[in-house]
């Protein structure tokens, strides 16, 4: 699946049979296969209104299962630092969308399994590439996300599995070699706010450029200019799809991200 399955990002991003209680738990990598029957038997279904659905480009009402209790169940089996945990949503064709656990658990998300506006069948087909498809079996939706926050939230469809993995194992090439505290803090921040769109040495997202290959921005911009570009890239390129971080990241946090990027230039 290409990046267009990740509809929620304004800038561009079948049934399993394991019950939610049957969580597989290799070290620090708990996961669950998704099944409507198993989830519905454990968690009450809820009707959710999406004012502007990014897949259908219209208002939608869905029957859903809440996401938060599912990932909190995974967290009970997770042996790592949850502030560095990454929730990985896997679709039936192998496509994966990721979100930091801290974001996925902070705002109510829902696994939609039925479109209430469809009289026959559970889903309305839509054009995806050369074929028509549906979001079945599950489609992740976020009714309370705002336009300013859309970059934070993944809206993948055809979901079959959810896993919780540590960032340093999921994004191995992006792990800094330096043990410096500011560099390590910068990696944590980068993993939360940046890596869904940007890669380091091929580990991470592909919406924006890789930030170490072929060139690292810390090697070509002064610290003050790079800080400004991170805080508000639209001052430099009004057409950029990068979100504005001025009211999200502090000066100190941006400086730590800069130290993290700079560590790859040594």
C-alpha positions, 0 to 999 in steps of 0.5 A, spaced: 500 500 500 502 506 498 502 513 502 495 514 500 492 509 504 494 514 510 489 519 508 488 523 515 495 527 513 493 533 509 500 533 506 501 526 505 500 519 510 482 480 513 479 478 520 483 475 525 481 470 530 485 472 536 481 475 541 483 481 544 485 477 551 490 473 547 495 478 546 502 475 543 508 478 547 515 477 545 519 482 549 517 489 548 512 487 542 505 486 544 500 485 539 493 483 537 490 480 531 483 484 530 476 481 530 469 484 530 466 478 534 472 478 539 472 486 540 465 487 540 464 481 545 469 485 550 468 492 549 461 496 547 460 498 540 459 506 540 456 510 534 461 516 532 460 522 527 466 524 523 464 531 520 469 530 514 471 523 513 478 524 509 477 517 505 470 519 503 470 527 503 463 527 507 460 526 513 459 519 516 456 515 522 460 509 524 459 503 529 466 503 532 470 499 537 474 504 542 481 504 541 484 506 547 482 500 552 485 496 546 492 499 546 492 500 554 491 492 554 497 492 550 501 497 554 500 492 560 504 487 556 509 492 554 516 492 558 519 498 555 518 506 556 511 507 554 514 514 552 518 511 547 512 506 545 510 506 537 503 503 536 503 500 529 497 499 525 498 494 520 493 493 514 491 486 510 496 488 505 502 489 509 502 497 509 503 500 516 501 506 519 505 508 526 503 513 532 507 514 538 503 511 544 503 517 548 498 521 542 494 514 540 492 514 548 491 521 549 485 522 544 479 518 543 480 514 537 475 508 534 476 502 530 470 503 525 467 496 523 460 499 519 458 505 515 451 506 518 449 510 512 450 504 507 443 500 507 446 494 504 452 491 506 457 494 511 461 499 507 461 504 501 466 502 496 471 508 494 476 508 488 483 507 491 488 507 485 485 503 479 480 499 483 474 500 488 475 497 495 472 498 502 475 500 509 473 493 512 474 490 516 477 496 520 478 503 519 481 508 524 477 514 525 478 520 530 472 524 531 475 529 536 482 531 532 482 538 529 485 541 523 491 543 526 492 536 529 491 532 523 498 531 522 498 527 529 493 522 527 493 516 523 487 514 519 489 507 516 484 502 513 483 495 512 486 494 519 488 487 521 493 488 527 495 493 532 502 492 535 506 496 540 513 497 539 519 501 542 522 506 537 529 504 538 527 497 535 522 500 530 527 505 527 533 502 528 537 506 523 535 512 526 538 511 533 543 515 535 550 513 537 551 518 542 549 517 549 549 524 550 543 526 554 540 532 550 541 527 543 537 522 546 532 526 548 532 529 541 531 522 539 525 521 543 522 528 541 524 526 533 520 519 534 514 523 537 513 529 532 518 527 526 519 520 524 512 519 521 514 524 515 521 524 515 526 518 515 533 518 518 538 513 514 532 510 511 528 509 518 522 513 518 516 516 514 517 518 506 512 524 506 518 529 507 525 528 505 530 523 509 534 528 514 541 525 514 541 522 507 544 525 502 544 531 506 543 533 514 540 539 515 544 540 521 550 540 516 548 546 511 544 551 516 546 555 522 543 553 528 538 559 528 536 558 521 535 550 522 531 552 529 526 557 525 525 552 519 523 546 525 519 551 528 515 554 522 517 551 515 512 555 512 516 562 513 521 559 508 516 555 503 509 557 504 507 551 500 510 546 505 506 541 508 510 541 514 506 543 520 507 549 524 511 547 531 511 554 534 505 552 539 507 545 540 515 544 541 518 549 546 525 552 544 529 547 549 525 541 545 527 544 538 534 545 540 534 537 543 532 535 536 537 539 533 543 536 537 540 529 535 540 531 528 547 534 529 550 527 532 549 524 525 554 529 522 560 527 526 
